[in-house]
Amino acid sequence: MGALVLRLRQPMLIAFIAVGILVGPAGLELVRSHDQIDLLAQVGIAVLLFLVGLKLDLQHVRHIGPVALATGLGQLAFTILFGFLHALEA
């Protein structure tokens, strides 16, 4: 899977995710220990977020900060509004 992904010039992370889905409970069920899978998934997410944080460009964050803040607040308001309206119907 790794060789295929590299040949297609995609990030290796895509191969990791594809193999995880393929051998995990959602695929061929070669790995069935849910507790160990959950622990490895949590560690993997922590490492991924750490690596993303290391590569984060602070100048780029300062440049897109106001737009990201406005978009995030808009999404939050949208979600709260429609969630509240949906709860009223139930």
C-alpha positions, 0 to 999 in steps of 0.5 A: 500500500505504501509503494502504491501511495508513493507512486501516486505521489500522495502522503504516506498518511493516506496509506496508513489510514487505508491499511488501518481501515482494511485490516481493522474491524470495518474491513477484513477484521484481521485485528479484533482487539478493540481496546488496543485499537482504541489506544493506538488510535488515540496515541496516533491522533496525539502524535499527528496533532503534535507533528502538525503543530511543529510544521505550523507557520505562525505568519500564516496563522496571523494572516488567516486568523481573522477569517478563521475566527469569523468562519469558526464563530459562524459555524458555531452559531449555525450549529447551535441554532439548527441543533436547538431548532431540531431539539424543539421538534423532537 
